[in-house]
Amino acid sequence: MKYVITIGREYGSGGRFVGRLVAERLGIPFYDSELLVKAAKDSGLSEAIFKNFDEKKDGFLGSGIGLYSYDMTLSQKVFLAQFDTIKKIAAEESCVIVGRCADYVLKDYPNLVSVFVCAPMGDKIDRAVKYYGLNPDKAENLIYKQDKKRKSYYNFYTDREWGKAANYDLCINSRVGIESAVDAIEAYVRRRFNLKKEDK
């Protein structure tokens, strides 16, 4: 059985790390920046372009998802290339995918588990300072701006609201600890798909 776990996350919540650990626990591939490399290869666009437009929207008004016209902006082309790659990956293998509206792209996929990871601002500041090297005095403002960008990108390319609980199978506050968050996701996935410990 193939299944896909998507991880939406607030900046500094540890969501990316949670996703990687879930993938390790379940013995399945993990895609974050790896997705950009694969999308670049599949589309023929340069990897640098994907990194430049990663989870960023431009000023075009209206939903970018369905716009296949010749006058698409570069960011829309990047989104659609990622869209196609996410679909391709889901058809080929079980995996964990972080960000990039993957939960929306795969909304009709029967074996999707969509997760959103959040955390209190204090915890996000501590993690951002410790792991990302942010200045403690500027961390809160930078976290706010990064989350605003993620929300803007998600809301722009989907008909959903980023971080709204009703849009996900699981919403987890990582204040319980990274390992506990991973435990909860693993338990949900194993129960839902009746996976035993030896199953991948």
Backbone as JSON, one array per atom type, in Angstrom:
{
  "sequence": "MKYVITIGREYGSGGRFVGRLVAERLGIPFYDSELLVKAAKDSGLSEAIFKNFDEKKDGFLGSGIGLYSYDMTLSQKVFLAQFDTIKKIAAEESCVIVGRCADYVLKDYPNLVSVFVCAPMGDKIDRAVKYYGLNPDKAENLIYKQDKKRKSYYNFYTDREWGKAANYDLCINSRVGIESAVDAIEAYVRRRFNLKKEDK",
  "N": [[0.84, -1.19, 0.0], [0.53, 2.2, -0.87], [1.11, 5.36, 0.61], [0.86, 8.83, 1.56], [2.31, 11.31, 3.57], [1.79, 14.57, 4.43], [3.34, 17.55, 5.54], [2.53, 20.49, 6.93], [3.76, 23.54, 8.32], [4.56, 25.83, 10.97], [7.06, 28.37, 11.05], [9.96, 27.54, 12.76], [8.73, 25.71, 14.37], [9.6, 23.15, 14.32], [8.61, 21.42, 12.48], [9.69, 20.44, 10.05], [11.77, 18.79, 10.97], [10.28, 17.0, 12.46], [8.85, 15.78, 10.36], [10.97, 14.51, 8.98], [11.85, 12.65, 10.9], [9.54, 11.09, 11.18], [9.46, 9.92, 8.64], [11.79, 8.4, 8.79], [11.12, 6.65, 10.87], [9.06, 5.2, 9.67], [10.29, 4.18, 7.5], [10.31, 5.32, 4.91], [10.71, 7.49, 1.98], [11.79, 10.95, 2.28], [10.82, 14.21, 1.52], [11.81, 17.45, 1.09], [13.65, 20.02, 0.48], [14.61, 18.3, -1.35], [12.56, 17.81, -3.06], [12.54, 20.03, -4.72], [14.82, 19.67, -6.25], [14.12, 17.36, -7.68], [11.83, 18.28, -9.04], [12.95, 20.26, -10.63], [14.57, 18.72, -12.29], [12.61, 17.15, -13.55], [11.11, 19.08, -14.91], [12.84, 20.58, -16.44], [13.53, 23.14, -15.88], [15.83, 25.36, -14.2], [17.49, 24.42, -11.16], [18.13, 26.51, -9.48], [16.18, 28.41, -10.0], [13.93, 27.22, -8.87], [14.66, 27.21, -6.17], [14.74, 29.94, -5.72], [12.09, 30.7, -5.95], [10.85, 29.23, -4.04], [8.11, 28.32, -2.16], [7.05, 30.88, -2.43], [5.01, 33.51, -3.56], [4.05, 35.54, -6.41], [3.01, 38.81, -7.5], [0.68, 38.35, -8.92], [-2.8, 38.44, -9.39], [-5.22, 36.27, -8.28], [-6.03, 32.76, -8.41], [-3.3, 30.6, -8.9], [-3.36, 27.99, -9.69], [-4.22, 26.09, -12.12], [-3.67, 27.7, -14.21], [-2.51, 27.62, -17.28], [-1.54, 29.1, -19.32], [0.38, 30.85, -21.89], [1.4, 33.14, -20.83], [2.02, 32.79, -18.19], [3.43, 33.58, -15.02], [6.82, 33.24, -13.81], [6.91, 32.2, -11.22], [4.47, 30.89, -11.09], [4.83, 28.9, -12.99], [6.81, 27.46, -11.7], [5.39, 26.6, -9.44], [3.47, 24.93, -10.66], [5.1, 23.03, -11.82], [6.16, 21.83, -9.53], [3.76, 20.87, -8.53], [3.13, 18.89, -10.46], [5.28, 17.17, -10.01], [4.9, 16.38, -7.34], [2.49, 14.96, -7.61], [3.43, 12.9, -9.23], [5.33, 11.64, -7.59], [3.65, 10.73, -5.51], [2.2, 8.83, -6.86], [4.06, 6.9, -7.24], [5.36, 6.07, -4.85], [5.34, 5.56, -1.25], [5.7, 8.26, 1.05], [7.03, 11.16, 2.84], [6.15, 14.52, 2.61], [7.17, 17.82, 2.86], [5.61, 20.94, 3.22], [4.96, 23.17, 0.4], [2.31, 23.2, -0.49], [1.45, 20.59, -0.64], [-0.52, 19.06, 0.62], [-2.85, 20.11, -0.43], [-2.48, 19.72, -3.19], [-2.66, 16.96, -3.25], [-5.22, 16.45, -2.43], [-7.31, 14.84, -3.29], [-6.25, 12.38, -3.18], [-6.48, 9.11, -2.03], [-5.05, 7.91, 0.12], [-3.92, 9.85, 1.83], [-2.35, 11.57, 4.49], [-2.65, 14.42, 6.15], [-0.82, 16.82, 7.9], [-0.42, 19.4, 10.32], [1.96, 21.36, 11.92], [2.44, 23.26, 14.76], [3.52, 25.78, 17.16], [4.08, 27.44, 20.33], [4.98, 30.93, 20.35], [7.26, 31.53, 21.92], [8.59, 29.07, 22.07], [9.15, 28.7, 19.38], [10.87, 30.82, 18.9], [13.06, 30.08, 20.53], [13.87, 27.72, 19.22], [14.47, 28.7, 16.65], [16.57, 30.43, 17.16], [18.46, 28.66, 18.23], [18.79, 26.62, 16.24], [18.68, 27.85, 13.71], [20.19, 30.06, 13.91], [19.22, 32.66, 14.35], [19.08, 36.09, 15.37], [18.39, 36.71, 18.71], [16.97, 39.02, 19.46], [15.68, 39.76, 17.19], [14.3, 37.65, 16.31], [11.52, 37.02, 16.75], [10.13, 38.82, 15.06], [11.14, 38.08, 12.56], [10.24, 35.44, 12.42], [7.49, 35.86, 12.4], [7.25, 37.19, 9.92], [8.12, 35.2, 8.17], [6.18, 33.19, 8.53], [3.99, 34.61, 7.64], [4.58, 34.82, 4.93], [4.45, 32.14, 4.19], [1.77, 31.58, 4.7], [0.56, 33.36, 2.92], [1.44, 32.35, 0.46], [0.31, 29.74, 0.49], [-2.47, 30.27, 0.75], [-2.84, 31.68, -1.59], [-2.38, 29.86, -3.69], [-4.23, 27.87, -3.24], [-7.62, 26.91, -2.32], [-7.97, 27.12, 0.33], [-7.39, 27.75, 3.87], [-4.35, 28.44, 5.32], [-3.04, 26.59, 7.99], [-5.48, 26.25, 9.26], [-7.39, 24.22, 11.32], [-9.44, 22.48, 10.39], [-8.66, 21.79, 7.87], [-6.84, 19.76, 7.93], [-5.72, 16.41, 8.75], [-4.41, 15.94, 11.13], [-3.47, 18.17, 13.7], [-0.76, 19.35, 15.38], [0.73, 20.53, 18.31], [3.96, 21.33, 18.85], [4.97, 21.76, 21.34], [4.7, 19.66, 22.99], [6.91, 18.22, 22.6], [9.36, 17.04, 20.28], [9.75, 14.27, 19.81], [7.41, 13.21, 20.91], [5.53, 14.33, 19.22], [6.19, 13.08, 16.85], [5.66, 10.44, 17.61], [2.86, 10.56, 17.85], [2.02, 11.07, 15.21], [3.05, 8.83, 13.86], [1.63, 6.79, 15.18], [-1.0, 7.4, 14.4], [-0.85, 7.06, 11.59], [-0.14, 4.34, 11.4], [-2.34, 3.13, 12.62], [-4.44, 4.0, 10.96], [-3.81, 2.89, 8.44], [-3.45, 0.31, 9.07], [-0.86, -0.67, 9.66], [1.84, -2.69, 10.59], [4.67, -2.91, 12.81], [6.77, -3.9, 11.31], [6.02, -3.24, 8.8], [6.29, -1.13, 5.89]],
  "CA": [[0.0, 0.0, 0.0], [1.24, 3.48, -0.9], [0.46, 6.46, 1.32], [1.68, 10.05, 1.62], [2.12, 12.18, 4.73], [2.22, 15.94, 4.15], [3.6, 18.32, 6.75], [2.53, 21.95, 6.93], [4.4, 23.89, 9.59], [4.97, 27.19, 11.29], [8.51, 28.52, 11.1], [10.5, 27.35, 14.1], [7.93, 24.72, 15.13], [10.23, 21.84, 14.23], [7.84, 20.57, 11.59], [10.55, 19.74, 9.09], [12.46, 17.75, 11.71], [9.25, 16.0, 12.75], [8.62, 15.03, 9.13], [12.11, 13.65, 8.69], [11.84, 11.54, 11.85], [8.41, 10.21, 10.82], [9.9, 9.16, 7.48], [12.77, 7.41, 9.26], [10.39, 5.64, 11.65], [8.23, 4.38, 8.78], [11.13, 3.63, 6.45], [9.88, 5.84, 3.62], [11.46, 8.67, 1.57], [11.46, 12.26, 2.82], [11.01, 15.27, 0.52], [11.72, 18.87, 1.41], [14.41, 20.61, -0.63], [14.78, 17.23, -2.33], [11.47, 17.95, -4.03], [12.93, 21.06, -5.68], [15.78, 19.05, -7.16], [13.38, 16.45, -8.55], [10.96, 19.08, -9.9], [13.81, 20.91, -11.62], [14.96, 17.68, -13.25], [11.43, 16.74, -14.32], [10.56, 20.18, -15.71], [13.84, 21.19, -17.31], [13.9, 24.46, -15.35], [17.02, 25.25, -13.36], [17.28, 24.24, -9.73], [18.24, 27.83, -8.86], [14.87, 29.06, -10.13], [13.04, 26.62, -7.88], [15.06, 27.7, -4.86], [14.41, 31.36, -5.63], [10.64, 30.87, -5.82], [10.35, 28.21, -3.13], [7.03, 28.76, -1.28], [6.85, 32.33, -2.57], [4.12, 33.88, -4.65], [4.32, 36.88, -6.92], [1.9, 39.73, -7.32], [-0.46, 38.04, -9.78], [-4.05, 38.33, -8.64], [-6.04, 35.13, -8.67], [-5.42, 31.46, -8.11], [-2.35, 30.19, -9.92], [-3.43, 26.57, -9.95], [-5.01, 25.9, -13.3], [-3.31, 28.66, -15.25], [-1.5, 26.99, -18.12], [-1.39, 29.96, -20.48], [1.75, 31.19, -22.24], [1.85, 34.31, -20.09], [2.2, 32.49, -16.78], [4.64, 34.09, -14.4], [7.79, 32.2, -13.5], [6.53, 31.55, -9.97], [3.37, 29.98, -11.39], [5.42, 27.75, -13.67], [7.49, 26.7, -10.67], [4.37, 25.93, -8.64], [2.84, 23.85, -11.43], [6.1, 21.97, -11.97], [6.15, 21.13, -8.25], [2.46, 20.19, -8.52], [3.26, 17.67, -11.26], [6.25, 16.27, -9.36], [4.24, 15.83, -6.15], [1.56, 13.94, -8.1], [4.22, 11.77, -9.73], [5.9, 10.95, -6.43], [2.56, 10.05, -4.8], [1.79, 7.67, -7.65], [5.15, 5.92, -7.3], [5.9, 5.57, -3.59], [4.96, 6.17, 0.02], [6.71, 9.25, 1.4], [6.66, 12.35, 3.6], [6.45, 15.74, 1.86], [7.05, 19.02, 3.68], [5.24, 22.2, 2.59], [4.67, 23.28, -1.03], [0.87, 22.97, -0.73], [1.28, 19.19, -1.02], [-1.81, 18.55, 1.12], [-3.88, 20.55, -1.38], [-2.21, 19.04, -4.45], [-3.07, 15.56, -3.12], [-6.47, 16.44, -1.66], [-8.17, 13.74, -3.76], [-5.5, 11.14, -3.04], [-7.19, 8.39, -0.96], [-4.2, 7.54, 1.24], [-3.21, 11.04, 2.28], [-2.44, 12.03, 5.87], [-2.16, 15.8, 6.18], [-0.47, 17.23, 9.26], [0.08, 20.77, 10.51], [2.72, 21.47, 13.16], [2.54, 24.62, 15.26], [4.2, 25.87, 18.46], [4.01, 28.77, 20.93], [6.03, 31.81, 19.84], [8.47, 31.38, 22.72], [9.28, 27.84, 21.64], [9.65, 28.92, 18.01], [12.03, 31.69, 19.02], [14.15, 29.27, 21.06], [14.34, 26.8, 18.18], [15.04, 29.48, 15.55], [17.86, 30.94, 17.62], [19.36, 27.53, 18.43], [19.06, 25.83, 15.05], [18.8, 28.65, 12.5], [21.12, 31.15, 14.15], [18.59, 33.98, 14.33], [19.34, 37.02, 16.47], [17.27, 36.61, 19.67], [16.21, 40.26, 19.5], [14.94, 39.94, 15.94], [13.72, 36.36, 15.93], [10.05, 37.03, 16.69], [9.71, 39.55, 13.87], [11.48, 37.26, 11.4], [9.31, 34.29, 12.41], [6.18, 36.39, 11.96], [7.32, 37.47, 8.49], [8.22, 33.93, 7.44], [4.86, 32.55, 8.57], [3.1, 35.41, 6.79], [4.88, 34.43, 3.56], [3.92, 30.78, 3.97], [0.31, 31.68, 4.66], [0.22, 34.04, 1.68], [1.69, 31.4, -0.63], [-0.67, 28.66, 0.57], [-3.8, 30.8, 0.47], [-2.85, 32.14, -2.98], [-2.43, 28.75, -4.63], [-5.27, 26.91, -2.89], [-8.87, 27.52, -1.89], [-8.02, 26.82, 1.75], [-6.7, 28.67, 4.78], [-3.16, 27.83, 5.91], [-3.05, 26.42, 9.44], [-6.83, 26.04, 9.81], [-7.45, 22.83, 11.76], [-10.37, 21.68, 9.59], [-8.04, 21.41, 6.6], [-5.8, 18.74, 8.15], [-6.08, 15.23, 9.54], [-3.83, 16.13, 12.46], [-2.78, 19.41, 14.05], [0.04, 19.02, 16.56], [1.54, 21.58, 18.91], [5.21, 20.66, 19.18], [5.37, 21.99, 22.73], [4.72, 18.35, 23.65], [8.22, 17.62, 22.31], [9.48, 16.5, 18.93], [9.54, 12.82, 19.83], [5.99, 12.95, 21.17], [4.82, 14.68, 17.99], [6.47, 11.98, 15.91], [4.9, 9.29, 18.11], [1.44, 10.75, 17.54], [1.81, 10.92, 13.76], [3.3, 7.43, 13.53], [0.51, 5.98, 15.69], [-2.16, 7.67, 13.55], [-0.64, 6.44, 10.29], [-0.18, 2.87, 11.55], [-3.72, 2.74, 12.9], [-5.3, 4.25, 9.8], [-3.52, 1.98, 7.33], [-3.25, -1.02, 9.66], [0.54, -1.03, 9.44], [2.55, -3.26, 11.72], [6.0, -2.33, 12.97], [7.67, -4.33, 10.25], [5.51, -2.74, 7.53], [6.79, 0.15, 5.41]],
  "C": [[0.88, 1.25, 0.0], [0.43, 4.52, -0.15], [1.42, 7.64, 1.37], [1.3, 10.85, 2.86], [2.64, 13.56, 4.35], [2.33, 16.71, 5.46], [3.57, 19.81, 6.44], [3.09, 22.39, 8.27], [4.64, 25.38, 9.73], [6.49, 27.23, 11.37], [8.99, 28.4, 12.55], [9.75, 26.32, 14.93], [8.6, 23.36, 15.17], [9.53, 20.9, 13.27], [8.66, 19.79, 10.58], [11.26, 18.57, 9.77], [11.49, 16.63, 12.06], [9.0, 15.13, 11.52], [9.73, 14.07, 8.79], [12.13, 12.43, 9.61], [10.7, 10.56, 11.57], [8.81, 9.33, 9.64], [10.88, 8.06, 7.89], [12.08, 6.28, 10.02], [9.65, 4.66, 10.73], [9.03, 3.77, 7.63], [10.73, 4.06, 5.06], [10.66, 7.11, 3.27], [10.9, 9.96, 2.17], [11.77, 13.32, 1.77], [10.78, 16.65, 1.13], [12.42, 19.6, 0.27], [14.66, 19.58, -1.72], [13.73, 17.31, -3.43], [11.84, 18.97, -5.11], [13.88, 20.49, -6.72], [15.06, 18.17, -8.17], [12.48, 17.23, -9.52], [11.76, 19.77, -10.99], [14.2, 19.92, -12.71], [13.79, 17.3, -14.15], [10.97, 17.81, -15.3], [11.55, 20.77, -16.71], [14.23, 22.59, -16.91], [15.09, 24.29, -14.42], [16.65, 25.12, -11.89], [17.31, 25.58, -8.99], [16.92, 28.59, -8.92], [13.91, 28.53, -9.07], [13.37, 27.11, -6.47], [14.66, 29.15, -4.66], [12.92, 31.58, -5.38], [10.02, 29.88, -4.84], [9.36, 28.78, -2.12], [6.9, 30.29, -1.25], [5.89, 32.56, -3.73], [4.55, 35.23, -5.19], [3.07, 37.72, -6.8], [0.7, 39.47, -8.19], [-1.72, 37.85, -8.95], [-4.87, 37.17, -9.17], [-5.31, 33.84, -8.41], [-4.52, 31.03, -9.25], [-2.54, 28.75, -10.34], [-4.15, 26.29, -11.23], [-4.68, 26.84, -14.39], [-2.17, 28.08, -16.08], [-1.23, 27.84, -19.37], [0.08, 30.34, -20.69], [2.3, 32.34, -21.4], [1.91, 34.06, -18.58], [3.47, 33.14, -16.26], [5.56, 32.93, -14.07], [7.42, 31.47, -12.22], [5.37, 30.58, -10.17], [3.87, 28.73, -12.09], [6.12, 26.85, -12.66], [6.48, 25.93, -9.83], [3.8, 24.73, -9.39], [3.82, 22.7, -11.68], [6.19, 21.15, -10.69], [4.88, 20.3, -8.11], [2.58, 18.85, -9.25], [4.19, 16.66, -10.59], [5.65, 15.62, -8.13], [3.27, 14.72, -6.56], [2.31, 12.69, -8.55], [4.79, 10.96, -8.58], [4.83, 10.13, -5.71], [2.11, 8.79, -5.54], [2.82, 6.54, -7.59], [5.52, 5.31, -5.96], [5.24, 6.22, -2.38], [6.06, 7.16, 0.4], [6.13, 10.29, 2.36], [7.06, 13.56, 2.78], [6.19, 16.94, 2.76], [6.66, 20.22, 2.82], [4.79, 22.08, 1.15], [3.24, 22.94, -1.4], [0.58, 21.51, -1.07], [-0.04, 18.61, -0.54], [-2.94, 18.92, 0.18], [-3.72, 19.83, -2.72], [-2.77, 17.62, -4.41], [-4.42, 15.42, -2.4], [-7.42, 15.31, -2.07], [-7.47, 12.39, -3.69], [-6.06, 10.36, -1.85], [-6.35, 8.1, 0.28], [-3.31, 8.7, 1.68], [-3.43, 11.27, 3.77], [-1.83, 13.42, 5.9], [-2.0, 16.26, 7.62], [-0.05, 18.69, 9.26], [0.72, 20.84, 11.89], [2.86, 22.94, 13.54], [3.29, 24.61, 16.59], [3.99, 27.27, 19.02], [5.18, 29.62, 20.44], [7.33, 31.66, 20.61], [9.28, 30.17, 22.31], [9.88, 28.01, 20.25], [10.88, 29.82, 18.03], [13.24, 30.89, 19.5], [14.74, 28.36, 19.99], [15.03, 27.56, 17.05], [16.42, 30.02, 15.92], [18.88, 29.81, 17.7], [19.77, 26.85, 17.13], [19.28, 26.64, 13.78], [19.7, 29.86, 12.67], [20.53, 32.54, 14.11], [19.01, 34.8, 15.55], [18.16, 36.98, 17.43], [16.38, 37.86, 19.7], [15.34, 40.46, 18.26], [14.14, 38.7, 15.54], [12.2, 36.42, 15.78], [9.55, 37.71, 15.43], [9.99, 38.73, 12.61], [10.57, 36.04, 11.28], [7.94, 34.73, 11.91], [6.18, 36.61, 10.44], [7.37, 36.18, 7.67], [6.88, 33.21, 7.41], [3.86, 33.3, 7.69], [3.32, 35.05, 5.32], [4.3, 33.05, 3.25], [2.41, 30.8, 3.84], [-0.13, 32.31, 3.34], [0.36, 33.11, 0.48], [0.6, 30.33, -0.67], [-2.06, 29.16, 0.18], [-3.94, 31.24, -0.98], [-3.07, 30.99, -3.94], [-3.48, 27.69, -4.3], [-6.56, 27.67, -2.57], [-9.08, 27.28, -0.4], [-7.26, 27.87, 2.56], [-5.57, 27.93, 5.48], [-3.28, 27.76, 7.43], [-4.42, 26.22, 10.06], [-7.04, 24.56, 10.09], [-8.32, 21.95, 10.87], [-9.77, 21.19, 8.28], [-7.04, 20.27, 6.72], [-6.36, 17.54, 8.92], [-5.61, 15.38, 10.98], [-3.22, 17.52, 12.58], [-2.07, 19.15, 15.37], [0.83, 20.22, 17.02], [2.82, 20.93, 19.42], [5.74, 21.0, 20.58], [5.37, 20.68, 23.52], [6.07, 17.67, 23.48], [8.23, 16.97, 20.94], [9.18, 15.01, 18.89], [8.07, 12.47, 20.04], [5.15, 13.27, 19.94], [4.98, 13.57, 16.95], [5.69, 10.72, 16.32], [3.44, 9.37, 17.7], [1.15, 10.53, 16.06], [2.0, 9.46, 13.35], [2.13, 6.55, 13.98], [-0.73, 6.16, 14.82], [-2.04, 6.95, 12.21], [-0.75, 4.91, 10.38], [-1.61, 2.39, 11.81], [-4.6, 2.89, 11.66], [-5.08, 3.24, 8.67], [-3.21, 0.55, 7.8], [-1.85, -1.55, 9.38], [1.13, -1.61, 10.71], [3.96, -2.68, 11.75], [6.95, -2.7, 11.83], [7.23, -3.82, 8.88], [6.12, -1.39, 7.18], [5.63, 0.93, 4.82]]
}
